Amino acid sequence: MSDVTYEVHQSLADGENNSNDFLGESSKKIDLSKYASLAKKLIESDKIYLNPSISLYMMADTLKIPAYRLSYAMTHHFGKNYHEIINSYRIEHAKSLLLSPTFAFYSIDGIGNESGFGNKTTFYNAFKKFTGTTPAEFRKKYQD
């Protein structure tokens, strides 16, 4: 059991009470920020964003919480939906690979694959959305 999963189980066992009655449920209330924090910890420590098959449901299952709660917590705490959060981590990873001499021989598509994107179109669209430029333009701009 990962540390993140253990924290969730411990929180549930302790029956944490606070003023943020999550979606009106009175039993075993857990603060939205606690779910968001656990999600962030899972994303960053396990680098789940590198898995092209990762989904909100898989993440929720790992954390042993309902997907709707996780989605709500992430959206309200970070101001972005699940896909935007995962893609932002993927884009940051792709940017570091694009600038790394170790990955200089990788194609742009290869960088997208290494960053967790399942296909070229999704990678290009997300990269452009988050950076305002294409991956090739980014690489060229910062390698010169």
Phi, psi and omega in degrees: 000128181289162179301322181295313179298320179299317180301318179297312180300319180294319179298317179294319180295324180284345180059047183311136177242136173202180186284347179272078179292102190296115178051033175079006180273132184266339182272135177051059181292136175228131180303138178304320182294332177294314177297315181297319179296317178295321178297314180298318179298318179295315180299313186281319184282320180266353181049047183294341179295343178282348177273113181297341182267358184298143178222166176303320182292323178293319179295316179298320178297318178299319181277352180061044175225155179296143182300322181296325178292316180298314179300312180300313181298315181295315181297315183282329181279318184261348180072017178222154176277173183308311183296321178296321179294309180300314181295328178295321176293319179297318180294318177299320178295315180299318179299318180293323178291321180298332182263353183278129176300331179297328183254014182299330182274354179284143173288165177299318178298320178298321177297318178300316178297317180294340182264002175100004178275134183280338178210161185298316183298314179298318179299309182299315180296315180294318181299314180297318180298316185277332185246342182081007181217167177276162178301320181294317178296319179299311181301311182296315182301318186265352177265344180281000000 
